[in-house]
Amino acid sequence: MDPSHLQELVTLEDSYWWHVAKRQLVISLLEKYCPAPGRLVEGGIGSGRNLVEFNQLGYDVTGFDLMPESVQHVRNRGIEDVHVHDLGKPWPVDPKSLRAVVLLDVLEHVEDPALVLRHAHAALEDGGAVIVTVPAHPWLFSRWDEQLGHYRRYTVRQFRQHAHAADFRVSWLNYWNSFTMPAAVAVRGWEKLFPKRTQPDFPHVSDFTNRALLTAAAAERWCLKHLGVPTGLSLAGVLQK
């Protein structure tokens, strides 16, 4: 992330539907599969909004990020145990010391995601879990993904392969963000036909639309709990040790 966009991310992570809905989904998965108390590590901390929320749930939180600006910003928010660290290197935590790990839209940015997951596996206590989200459907890979530094978009099979390569059991796996997929497919198709060089960004939405999308996300979470959804722009999974 460009350091100049950090302040924009602060605003987005607090209120933008995509960030809020994803955080609500992750919280529901944490509470079900690896509830507090315990130590939680988030890799890729952004503005730190998630860590603040996880701390309020009762976790002792630690964060890693490649951006010194993010680390300093999160420390300014009162979360001290955050560090500049490459997730592909051995993690500076004791073996079997973590209750939970959160990796939200991180694995697509690393060349060897199974290595990152192996570091998480070593750090987790028995029964601990990793909550993961990644972009789905390789056929949707576009200039937008390239500009964001994505190595891949995931299939269910590839997600499971990377999890199993790190010795994890996939306890739960489903698509997420199904309700915006038609619009995203249309936009990506248009961009492939008429490419233009623009910075990847979240589209601005009105307050009314933001609330409507949060309502749609809440309905989707109900479906995920009871039925599942057949497709979506992302995959969300729970990997257990």
C-alpha positions in Angstrom: 0.0 0.0 0.0 1.2 3.5 -0.8 1.9 5.2 2.6 0.0 8.3 1.3 -3.2 6.2 1.2 -3.0 5.2 4.9 -5.3 8.0 6.1 -7.9 7.1 3.5 -7.7 3.5 4.8 -8.4 4.7 8.3 -11.7 6.1 7.2 -12.5 3.1 5.0 -11.8 0.5 7.7 -14.1 2.3 10.2 -17.2 2.6 8.0 -16.9 1.3 4.4 -19.2 -1.7 3.9 -16.6 -4.1 2.6 -14.3 -3.7 5.5 -17.1 -3.6 8.1 -18.9 -6.7 6.7 -15.6 -8.7 6.4 -14.8 -7.8 10.0 -18.2 -8.9 11.2 -17.8 -12.2 9.3 -14.4 -12.8 10.9 -15.6 -12.0 14.4 -18.4 -14.6 14.0 -15.8 -17.2 12.9 -13.5 -16.4 15.7 -16.2 -16.7 18.3 -17.3 -20.1 16.9 -13.9 -21.7 16.2 -11.3 -20.1 18.6 -13.0 -17.8 21.1 -11.2 -15.5 23.4 -9.3 -15.4 25.7 -5.9 -16.1 24.1 -3.3 -14.4 22.0 -4.2 -13.4 18.4 -1.9 -12.3 15.6 -3.1 -10.4 12.6 -0.8 -10.4 9.5 -1.3 -7.2 7.4 -2.7 -4.8 10.0 -3.6 -1.8 7.7 -4.9 1.0 9.9 -5.4 -1.4 12.9 -9.1 -1.1 13.1 -9.5 -4.9 13.2 -6.9 -5.3 16.0 -8.8 -2.7 18.1 -12.0 -4.8 17.7 -10.2 -8.1 18.4 -8.7 -6.6 21.6 -12.2 -5.5 22.7 -13.4 -9.1 22.2 -10.8 -10.2 24.9 -7.8 -11.3 22.8 -4.2 -10.3 23.6 -3.4 -8.9 20.1 -0.2 -8.7 18.1 0.2 -7.4 14.6 2.7 -7.7 11.8 3.0 -5.5 8.7 5.6 -4.6 6.1 4.8 -0.9 6.3 6.4 1.1 9.1 3.8 3.8 8.7 1.0 1.3 9.5 2.9 -0.1 12.5 3.4 3.5 13.9 -0.2 4.4 13.3 -1.5 1.4 15.1 0.8 2.1 18.1 -0.7 5.6 18.1 -4.1 3.9 18.4 -3.0 2.2 21.7 -2.0 -1.2 20.3 1.6 -1.5 21.3 2.5 -5.1 20.3 2.8 -4.5 16.5 5.9 -4.9 14.5 7.4 -4.5 11.0 7.8 -8.2 9.9 7.7 -10.2 6.7 5.2 -13.1 7.2 7.4 -15.3 5.0 10.1 -15.2 7.7 9.8 -17.2 10.9 7.4 -15.4 13.2 8.8 -13.7 16.4 6.4 -15.5 18.7 6.8 -18.6 20.9 5.8 -22.0 19.4 2.2 -23.0 20.3 1.5 -19.6 21.9 -1.3 -18.3 19.7 -5.1 -19.0 20.0 -5.8 -17.4 16.6 -4.3 -16.0 13.5 -6.1 -13.6 11.1 -4.9 -13.2 7.5 -7.4 -11.1 5.5 -6.6 -10.7 1.8 -2.9 -11.4 2.5 -2.0 -14.8 1.0 -2.6 -13.6 -2.6 0.2 -11.1 -2.1 2.9 -13.6 -1.2 4.8 -15.9 -3.6 4.7 -18.9 -1.2 1.5 -18.8 0.8 2.0 -22.4 2.2 5.2 -21.1 3.8 3.3 -18.3 5.6 0.7 -20.8 6.7 3.5 -23.1 8.0 4.8 -20.3 10.2 1.2 -19.7 11.5 0.9 -23.5 12.2 4.1 -23.5 14.2 2.9 -20.6 16.3 -0.7 -21.9 17.0 -1.6 -23.9 20.0 -3.3 -27.3 19.4 -6.9 -26.6 18.3 -6.0 -23.0 17.3 -7.3 -21.6 14.0 -6.4 -19.3 11.2 -9.2 -17.1 9.7 -8.4 -16.4 6.1 -10.0 -14.4 3.3 -8.6 -14.4 -0.3 -10.0 -13.2 -3.7 -11.7 -16.0 -5.7 -11.9 -17.1 -9.3 -8.7 -17.0 -11.4 -10.8 -16.0 -14.5 -11.5 -12.7 -12.8 -7.8 -11.9 -12.6 -7.4 -8.4 -14.1 -5.2 -5.3 -14.2 -6.8 -4.4 -10.9 -5.2 -7.5 -9.3 -1.9 -6.8 -11.0 -1.8 -3.2 -9.6 -2.5 -4.5 -6.1 0.4 -6.9 -6.4 -1.7 -10.1 -6.4 0.1 -13.3 -7.5 -3.2 -15.2 -7.9 -7.0 -15.4 -7.3 -8.0 -18.7 -5.6 -10.0 -21.7 -6.6 -11.4 -23.8 -3.8 -9.0 -26.6 -4.8 -5.9 -24.3 -4.6 -7.0 -22.9 -1.2 -7.3 -26.5 0.2 -3.9 -27.4 -1.3 -2.1 -24.6 0.4 -3.9 -25.3 3.7 -3.0 -29.0 3.5 0.6 -28.3 2.6 0.9 -26.5 5.9 -0.7 -29.4 7.8 -4.0 -27.6 8.5 -7.5 -29.1 8.5 -10.0 -27.0 6.6 -12.9 -26.8 9.2 -15.0 -24.3 7.2 -14.7 -22.9 3.7 -17.2 -20.8 1.7 -17.6 -18.0 -0.8 -18.1 -14.5 0.5 -19.4 -11.3 -1.2 -21.8 -12.9 -3.6 -24.1 -10.0 -3.8 -21.7 -7.7 -5.6 -20.4 -10.3 -8.0 -22.6 -9.5 -11.0 -21.5 -5.8 -10.9 -17.9 -6.8 -10.5 -18.0 -9.3 -13.4 -19.5 -6.5 -15.6 -16.8 -4.0 -14.6 -13.9 -6.4 -15.0 -15.3 -7.4 -18.5 -15.5 -3.8 -19.5 -12.0 -3.1 -18.3 -10.6 -6.0 -20.3 -12.4 -4.7 -23.5 -11.4 -1.0 -22.8 -8.3 -1.0 -20.6 -7.2 2.2 -18.9 -4.5 2.9 -16.4 -6.2 3.9 -13.2 -5.3 3.3 -9.5 -7.2 0.4 -8.0 -9.6 1.8 -5.5 -12.8 1.1 -3.7 -15.7 2.8 -5.5 -17.3 5.7 -3.6 -20.9 4.9 -2.4 -23.5 7.0 -0.8 -24.4 6.5 2.9 -27.7 4.9 1.8 -25.9 2.4 -0.5 -23.3 1.7 2.2 -26.1 0.8 4.6 -27.9 -1.3 1.9 -24.7 -3.3 1.2 -24.2 -3.9 4.9 -27.7 -5.2 5.1 -27.0 -7.5 2.1 -23.8 -8.7 3.9 -25.8 -9.5 7.0 -28.3 -11.6 5.0 -25.4 -13.4 3.3 -23.9 -14.2 6.7 -27.2 -15.8 7.7 -27.0 -17.9 4.5 -23.4 -18.8 5.2 -24.4 -20.1 8.6 -27.4 -22.1 7.5 -27.1 -22.8 3.7 -23.9 -21.6 2.1 -23.6 -19.6 -1.1 -22.7 -21.0 -4.5 -20.2 -18.3 -5.5 -18.7 -15.0 -4.6 -15.8 -12.6 -5.2 -13.9 -14.0 -2.2 -13.3 -17.2 -0.3 -13.3 -17.2 3.5 -12.0 -20.2 5.4 -11.1 -21.5 8.9 -8.0 -23.6 9.1 -7.5 -25.5 12.3 -4.4 -27.2 13.9 
